[in-house]
Amino acid sequence: MQTPRADIKPNTLEYETIPLVKPTGFREYDARWVLETEINLLGIQALGLGLATYVHEIGTAPRIVVGHDFRSYSIAVKQALILGLLQGGMEVLDIGLALSPMAYFAQFALEAPCVAMVTASHNENGWTGVKMGARPPVTFGPEEIGRLKEIVLGNLGVERSGGKLTVIDGFRQTYLAEVSSKLTLSRPLKVVCACGNGTAGAFAPEALRMMGAEVIEMDCDLDWTFPKYNPNPEDHAMLMQMAAKVRETGADLALGFDGDGDRCGVVDDTGEEIFADKIGLLLARDLSAIYPGATFVVDVKSTGLYKTDEVLKANGAETVYWKTGHSYIKRKTAELGALAGFEKSGHFFMAGDIGRGYDDGLVAAGAVLAMLDRNPGKRLSELKAALPDAWTSLTMSPHCDDALKYEVLERVVKEYADLADAGGSILDRRIVEVITVNGARVHLEDGSWVLVRASSNKPELVVVVESMRSDQDMRDLFRQEVKPRLARYAEVGAYNQEI
């Protein structure tokens, strides 16, 4: 195979004969490109050969699960990937149309240590990507992705004999039986199931019904054009539609799933969205009562209430803040033997007796329903109301080119660190700590904080703010602190978002 290049244009001889692979598609813990302009099918084949080479290099058994989301081109991408894996001597188990967690589950069920799931999750139509792993339940992080990038771009793939393809029929039902097996509701719950026309629509409604819920389907028909909004339960557009459906139907809650089903978003019975970090806190309260002394891992975008919550303290729970990113939280959860990990984007990692340690939106949905089932007579809004007050923003994402975002972030982090070292303050509150494990999380003396980090999978920065004072103060932290600070950087796109 020829060495991949990044400068090949479609409708040319080179495009049909040379792998196109843009280097920036290799991200912190997965790989994502715009198909045709950033990668071609020969490039996908080169990725498959590179992945097979890496698996042999680290000494893992060359047996891999592959699946694909429903986008119009995903089967072609998967087939090109399989061709490269076979070329590299891998035994490939094709589970067909799948959610990412279905592929992760298949690693256990089919005794395959490796996984390559073809999906761009909730990214806009035109994107493709691959989520990979070689040690369940952990998926690749920067080290593995970095070495894979070297192999692919350096044309270091090694062809081997022994490649074999097996198509696994009917695995969808095996997966649905697994995710619904831990719960049979003892009281009726009416649930809006929102899928944004993503792949989860082929799985989530049936799974929730198998758990005993009365399901109201919302945008569950598969449509890769995403006619209403991208299937992203962290985005305001999807949350607002979920809220409206709850109010219209009188449902007990709405559960929303992203494009590949590894994330879950929640709206309560009043039509108010509950951010995933607060849902995680509710689950931690519930689970720590059953498993005293449990450890939980949360990402740096999550609420500061985990540090101060009296219920968690009473149950002996410990919370560890770690890097944002499903790969990072998944690894830390496994490393610490934590009961669960929670990420503000909606990735939930249930481990121990309640899961297998990977992120699964349907398992998370089951955990929320089980929590409600263990609290008869209480509505989700009442459980939420019992939490201490904290006002947290949506996640905001100003544009910043992939090639520039980390250098820009480095300067922003230094600004905040220097301000803290100088005894500085933000809106008349002294800075007490700057956590730099993943960007800059700047803690203020009243418990409020602001966060600026780089997106791991898109050309964007990520901004979150939380106030322990009021909703208006939360808005002021954004409008008077973070927004003008980032506006001084020409590399950062103008904000179109407001809170």
N, C-alpha and C positions, 0 to 999 in steps of 0.2 A: 504494500500500500504506500502511496506517495505521502510525503510529509504534508500535514495540514497547513493551510494558509488562511489568513484573515481578510484578504483583500479581493476575494473572488466575487464576481457579480453574476446574478442569475442570467439565464439565456445566453450563456457563453460556452465555448468548448471546455474551458477550465472548470466551469461549474459542474459539468457532466463527467469529469475525469479526475478531479482533485478534491480531497476533503476540504470543506470550508468549516473552520472552527474559530470563532472569535474568542480570544483568551478570557475576556471578562465574563463569559458564561460560566466559568468555574468559580462558584461563590463559596461562602464560608462552609456550608454544610450540605449543599446540593448543587445541581447544575441546571441553568435555565438560559435559553436563547430564544430569540425571535426566529422561527423557522423560515428558511430560504434566504434571509438577509444576514443572519448571524451564524447559521449552521445549515448544512444541507444533509441529505440522507447518507452520503458518503462520510460526512463528518460524524454522524450518529454511529455508523458502522465502526469508524475509528475509535469512538468512545467505547463501544462494546469490546473491541479487541484490547484496548487499553485497560478496561476494567478486568477482563479475564487475566491479563498479564499481571496486574496488581494482585489479584487473588492468589495466583500461583506464587508470586513473589513473597507474600506474607505467610505462606504455608497453610492457608485455609482450604478445606475440601472444596473442589471446583464444582459445586452444586448450587444453582441459583434459581430463585423464584422471580418471574417477570409478570407484570400486569400493565394495564393501560387504562387511562381515563377515556371519556367518550368523545373527545374532540374529533373533528372530521378527519384529521391527519394522524391521530395517535396510533392507530393500528400500523400505518406505514412506518412511523418512527420506531415503534416496538419491533417490527420485523427487521428493520435495518440494524437495530441494537442487537437482536438475537443473532443475526448473521455474523456480527463482529464477535459476540460471545462464543458462538460455535467455532469460528475461525481460531479463537484462542483456547479451544479445548475444554469449554465448560459444558456441564450437563444442565440443560435449561428446562425448567418446569413452568409452562405458560398457563396462568390461571385465568387469562382472558380479561374481560371488562372488570375493573376492580376499584376499590378504594385503597388508598395507601395503607391504612391499618389492616385491611384484608390481606395485602401482600406481606405485611409484617407478621400477621398471624400464621400465614402459610409457611413462614420459616420454621415455626414450631411444629405445626401440624404435618408438614411434609418433610421434616428433618433436613432442611436445606439451610446452611449457615449464611447464605448470601441472598441479597435482594436487589432488584433494580426495577423501580416503579416509574413508568412513563407518565408524567403528569406535570402540568404547570399550575396546579392547584387553582387559586382564584384569579391568577393573572389574566389579563385581557386575551381575547381570541387572537391567535397568531403566535403566542408563546408556546414553547414546549420545554420539557425538562426531564430530569431523572433524579429520583431520590434513591440513594444506594446505601448498603450496609453489608458487613461481612462478619458481624458478631452480635446476634440478637440478644437483647432488644435494641442495641445501640446502632445508630446510623453514622455515616461518615461525618467527620469534623474537618477543620482546616488542614490538619496533617495529612489525612488520607486524600482529601480533595487536592491538596498541593502536589502530592506524589502522582496522583492520577493525571493531573494537568501536565506534569513533566513528561510522563509516558506518552500521552496523546500528542501533545504539541511537538515533542522531540522525535516522533515516529519510532518509539522504542517498543511498540507492541510486538509480542512474540507469538507466531502462529504455532499451534500444537494440534496434534491429532486427538481423537477421543470425544469430540463434540457430539452432543446428543440432545434432541428436542423431544419433550413429552408434553402433550396438551392435557391439562387437568380439567375434565368436564365436571360441572355441577358443584364447583367449590363455593359458589355464592351461598348456597343453602347451608353448607358446613360452617361458613363464617357467621351467617345470621343466627344459627343455632348457638354458636359460641357466645356472641355478644348479648344474647337475650337469656342465657342460661342462669345468670345470677339473680334474676329478679322476676317475681310474679307479683304485681301490685295487689295489695289487700284492700285498697279503696279506689274508687273510680277517679281517674284524672283525665281531663280533656286537654289535649296537647296539640298546639299548632306545630306542624313539622314543615319548616321552611328550608328549601334547598337551592333557591336561586337558579333553577334549571341546570344545576351542576350534577355531577355523577352520583352524588349522595341520594338523589331522587329515586334511583333504582334500588336503594337499600334501606334508607332510614325509615320510611313509613312502615314497611313490613316489620322491621326490627322493633319499632316502638309498639306496634300492635301485638307482637309476640311477647312483649313485656307486660301486656295487659292494659295499655293506654287506649283511650278513644282518640283517634288521630284525625286532625283536620289538615289535609294536605294543602300546601301553599307553594306554587311554582316547583312542583316535583317532576314535571315532564322534562325529559332531557332536551336541551336546546343549546348547542355550543355557541350560538350567537349571543347568549346571555341578554335577551331582549329587554329586561327590566333593570338589572343591575348585576354587577359581578357577584358570584356566590362567595361573599366574604362577611361573616357575621361580626366582624369588627368595624365594618363600614357603616356610616350613619344611614345610608340609603336603605340597606337591607334591614337594619334594626327598626327603622321607622315603619317599614312595611309590616314587619312582624308585630310591632306594637299595635298598629291599626287593626290587624286581623284578630288579635286578642280582644280588643275592645268590641269589635264587631260580633264576635262569636261567644264572648263570655268564657273563654278558655281559662284553664288554671295557669297556663304558662305557654310560651313559645320557645321551641328549640330550633336553632338555625345551624346549618352545616355548610362548611366551605366546599370548594370545588372537588377536593379529593377525600373529604370525609374525615380528616384527622383533627378538625377543630369543631368546637361547639360554642354557640352564643345563646344567651338566655334573656328572655323578656318575662317579667312577672305578671301576675294576674291583674294588675292595674294598668298594664300597658307600658310600664317603665322598664327600660333596659337595665340589666345588672352586668357591669363589666366583669370580665372573666376572672380578674384578680379578686373581686368581691365574692363571686361564686366560689372561687377556690377557698377563700376564708370561711365561708359558710360550710363548705365540705370539710375543711380542716377541723372546724368546731365539732361537726357531727362525727367525723371519723375518730378524732382524738378521744372522744368519750367512749368509743368502742375499743380503741387501741391506745391506751394511756402511754405516754412517753414517746409517741410517734414523732418522726422527723419528716418535715416537709421542705421541699425546695421550691423557691419562687424566683422569677426573673426580676431584673432591676427596674423594669417598667411597672412593677406591681406596687400596690398600696403599702404605705408604711404601717398600716394597722396590724400587720402580722407581728411586728416588733412589740406592740403594746397591748394586744388583746388579752383581756383578763380571763376569758374562757380557755384559751390556749395555754395560758400560764397555769391555770388550775388543773388542767389535764396533763401537765408536764410536757407539753409539745415543744419541739424546737424547730425554728424556721431558719433556713439558710438562703440568703440572696445570692443569685448567680447570674451568669451571662444570659442575655436574651438570645433565644434561638432554640428550636426544638431539639437539635442535636446536643447542645450544651446542657439543657435542663434534663434531657433523657439520660445523658452520661452521668451527671451529678447525682441524679436520683438513684441510679444503679450503683455508683461508687459508694454512696453513703448508706445504701440499703434503706432508703427513705420509703415511707408508705405511699407517698404521692408527690408529684411535682406539678406546679401550676404556672402557666405562662399567660401573661395578660392578653396575648393575641388569641387565646382560646384553645391552645394545646393543653390537654390534661393527661398526666402520666400516672395511671393507677398501677400500683405494684403490690407485692406481697399477696395477701389473700384476695385482693380486689381487682387485680389485673396482671398483665404480663410485662408492664414497665414501658411500653411504647404508647405513643399518642393516638388515641382512638376517640373520635367525636361521639360515636354511638355508645361506647363504654362510659364516657363522661356523662352523656345524657341519662344513661341508666343509673349512674351514681346520684345525679340530681333527683331523679324520680324516687330512688330508694330513700334519700334523705327526707323527701316529703312524706313518703310512706311511713317512715319512723317517727313522724311528727303529726299524728292524726289530729285533725281539728285546726291545724295551722296552715295558713296560706304562705306562699313564697314571699309575698310582700311583707308579711309579719316577721318572717325569719330575717329578712333584709333589714327591717326597721329596728331589730334588736342589735344591729352592729353599731359601733361608735360612729359619729359623724366624720366624714372625709369627702371632699369634693374633688373628683378626678376627671381630667380632660379625656376626650377622645384622643387616639393616637394621630398625630399630625405628621405629614410626610412631605416636606418641601423638596423639590427636585435638586439633585446634585449628582453630576456624572460619576459613574462607577470609578473612572480613572482618577477622580479628584476627591471623592468624598472622605477617604481616610486621612488624607493630608489636611483637609479642611477641619475634620473632627479633631485631629491632633492639636491644631491651633486653638480650637474652642476649649478643649480640655485644659490646655495650658492657661488660658485666660481665667477659667474658673479656679484652677489650682492656685494661681498667683493671687487671685482675689481673696481666697480663703487664707493663704499664708500671710497676707497683709492685714488680716483681721477684718475683712470686708463684710458687707451685708447686702441683702437683696430686699427691697421694699421695707427697709428699716428692721430687718431681722438678720441677726448675725449668722454667718455660715458656720456650721459646727462640724461638717464632714463633707468631703468630696470622694465618692466611691468611683474609682476609675477602672474597675474590672471590665467594663463594657461601655465606653464613652464616659460621660460625666454625669453622675447622679449627685446633685448638690442638695444636701440636707440643711434646713434652716432650724433655728433654735426652737420654733414652736411645733416642729414635726412636719411642716410643709416641705416640699422638695420639687426640683425641676430636673428633667433628664434630657440630654441630647446625646444621641448615638447614631451610628451609621446603619442603614438597612442592610441586612445580610443577603437579600435576594432581589433588590431593585435599586435603580440609580436614585436613591433618596437618602436624606437624613430622617431621623425619627425623633419626635418631640412629644414628651408627656409632662404634665404638671399636676401637682396635687396640693390642695390647701386643707389645713385642719381648721380654718376659720369660717369660710363661707364660699358659696358659689361665685360671688363677685370677686372675691380675693383670688380664686383659682383663675378667673379670666384675666385679672390684673397681672398675675404672675406670667401669663403668656404674653399679653399685649404690651406690658410695660418692661418686661425683662427679656424673655427669650426671643420674641419676634424682632425687636429692634437690634438685639445683639447679632442675630444671624443675618439681618438685613445689611450689615456692614460688609458681608462677604459677597463679592460679585459672583462667585461660583455657585451660590445658593439661589435657587429660583424663587421668584416672588410667591408669597403665600396667597392661595386662593381660598384657604380654609379659615373659618372663624369659629370661635367657641363661645 
